[in-house]
Amino acid sequence: MMVAMRAVVQRVNGASVVVDGETVGEIVGQGLCVLVGVTHDDTPEKAAQLARKLWSVRILPGEKSCSDLAAPLLVISQFTLYGDARKGRRPTWNAAAPGEVAEPLVDEVVAQLRKLGAHAETGRFGADMKVSLTNDGPFTVIVEV
């Protein structure tokens, strides 16, 4: 089974990321909060494909996309999306790419979103982040490319 670049996408009415008491990323109003996980085989092409999917996925009210409504996205790296807790009581992170591989690919997702015209905010890679959001629905989907 091929492991894919993975994102957990939440439809939100506002979201923010705080690091050491400082707000480093924030979207106001309707948009998407996106947690992005990278695995070992991911590429810049997959990052671009994920960005296109995030920009066009129709999960906002009225079956609209961020591109339809010029809605913002808050993109946050999250290696724990590749945690495997099937055995024992402690997850393993073997499927998650190391930081030196993952960080440029998460940055590429954001760069590609911006190239498409998106307003994309971010967290801070590798930091202890406090994420706050209002999940609208609630509505959460997993997107893999």
WODA-V559559 format. One record per backbone hydrogen bond with DSSP energy under -0.5 kcal/mol. NH is the residue of the N-H (numbers start at 1). CO is the residue of the C=O. If there is no record, write none. Layout:
nh=NH co=CO
nh=NH co=CO
//
This chain:
nh=6 co=37
nh=7 co=143
nh=8 co=35
nh=9 co=7
nh=9 co=141
nh=10 co=8
nh=10 co=33
nh=11 co=139
nh=12 co=31
nh=13 co=14
nh=13 co=134
nh=14 co=29
nh=15 co=27
nh=16 co=132
nh=17 co=25
nh=18 co=130
nh=19 co=22
nh=20 co=128
nh=22 co=19
nh=24 co=17
nh=24 co=22
nh=25 co=17
nh=27 co=15
nh=31 co=12
nh=32 co=72
nh=33 co=10
nh=34 co=32
nh=34 co=74
nh=35 co=8
nh=35 co=33
nh=36 co=34
nh=36 co=76
nh=37 co=6
nh=40 co=95
nh=42 co=39
nh=47 co=43
nh=48 co=44
nh=49 co=45
nh=50 co=46
nh=51 co=47
nh=52 co=48
nh=53 co=49
nh=54 co=50
nh=55 co=51
nh=56 co=52
nh=57 co=53
nh=59 co=57
nh=60 co=64
nh=63 co=60
nh=64 co=60
nh=67 co=55
nh=69 co=65
nh=70 co=66
nh=71 co=66
nh=72 co=30
nh=73 co=119
nh=74 co=32
nh=75 co=73
nh=75 co=121
nh=76 co=34
nh=78 co=36
nh=81 co=78
nh=82 co=79
nh=83 co=80
nh=84 co=92
nh=85 co=83
nh=92 co=84
nh=95 co=82
nh=96 co=93
nh=97 co=38
nh=101 co=98
nh=102 co=98
nh=103 co=99
nh=105 co=101
nh=106 co=102
nh=107 co=103
nh=108 co=104
nh=109 co=105
nh=110 co=106
nh=111 co=107
nh=112 co=108
nh=113 co=109
nh=114 co=110
nh=115 co=111
nh=116 co=112
nh=117 co=114
nh=118 co=113
nh=120 co=118
nh=121 co=73
nh=121 co=119
nh=123 co=75
nh=127 co=124
nh=129 co=127
nh=130 co=18
nh=131 co=129
nh=132 co=16
nh=132 co=130
nh=134 co=14
nh=135 co=133
nh=136 co=11
nh=137 co=135
nh=141 co=9
nh=143 co=7
nh=145 co=5
//
